[in-house]
Amino acid sequence: VSTISLTTGLVMHGAFGIQQLGLSALAVVPALLGMWLGQVIRQRISARVFRACFLGFLLLLGLELVLRPLF
């Protein structure tokens, strides 16, 4: 529902046209593959390990955002 609302808002404000539709559809493919891979990994490891890895990656992402202006 949020994706439909976002798309509607972008179209209404002229920020998203038909020419971007194909590229946007292609961008969905890696996202779906990532979700599938995450589910496969999640089924093979314990909830504790998954949580620790998830939080670790969030920490790395946050550090990257904080350090980005410095480099």
Contacts in CASP RR format, 6 or more apart in sequence:
PFRMAT RR
TARGET T0000
AUTHOR 0000-0000-0000
METHOD contacts of the structure
MODEL  1
VSTISLTTGLVMHGAFGIQQLGLSALAVVPALLGMWLGQVIRQRISARVF
RACFLGFLLLLGLELVLRPLF
7 16 0 8 1.000
9 15 0 8 1.000
9 16 0 8 1.000
10 16 0 8 1.000
11 17 0 8 1.000
16 24 0 8 1.000
41 50 0 8 1.000
42 50 0 8 1.000
45 53 0 8 1.000
END
